[in-house]
Amino acid sequence: REKLENDSYDWHTRHARVMEWKARTQPEIVLIGDSITHFWGGEPSDAPARGPIAWRGLFGNTPVLNLGFGWDRTQNVLWRIEHGELDGIKPRAVVIHIGTNNTSATPNARANTAAEIVEGIAAACTRIREKLPDARIILMAIFPREEKPDAPRRKLINETNRLLTAYAADKQITLLDIGPALLAPDGTLPRA
């Protein structure tokens, strides 16, 4: 499904800008995700980047296509893949970090179960592999949310990541889980 939620940018304009940018640039790396990816940096740029120094430090001059869209869920990623965002490119790697917004209930969409979130991520990975068979897929585990480790959403994310670990191993997909590095030793998520 296309856009579900409103954010600080125009979703349809961003999709059009992605299509224009990728048509004139051959990216080596593609990042697919939600606002965490969208507002990090890179092109196409339509909002103030929140991590331009980290972006430059990691990617340098490597052409990277940022397919992060704030508020996107797995179903939005599938819509974007089906509507051409990966067509005509040959990146060496695709990094996908999606699913956190599927844990939220809004007037436009219900919260999903861990199994449903993994099903959506798996569908996206399948389509990525079909469209970009030579690209390495790197799947990011969902970052922790909520301050306390026993919060319901944290439990849902932990269960989703457990299922993602099994899925990635079965499909020979690299799974990176940097979430633990974001937590304090007692499992709380610091405000910083």
Secondary structure, 3 states (H helix, E strand, C coil): CCCCCCCCCCHHHHHHHHHHHHHHCCCCEEEEECHHHHCCCCECCCCCCCCHHHHHHHHCCCCEEEEECCCCCHHHHHHHHHCCCCCCCCCCEEEEECCHHHHCCECCECCCCHHHHHHHHHHHHHHHHHHCCCCEEEEECCCCCCCCCCCHHHHHHHHHHHHHHHHHHHCCCEEECCHHHHCCCCCCCCCC
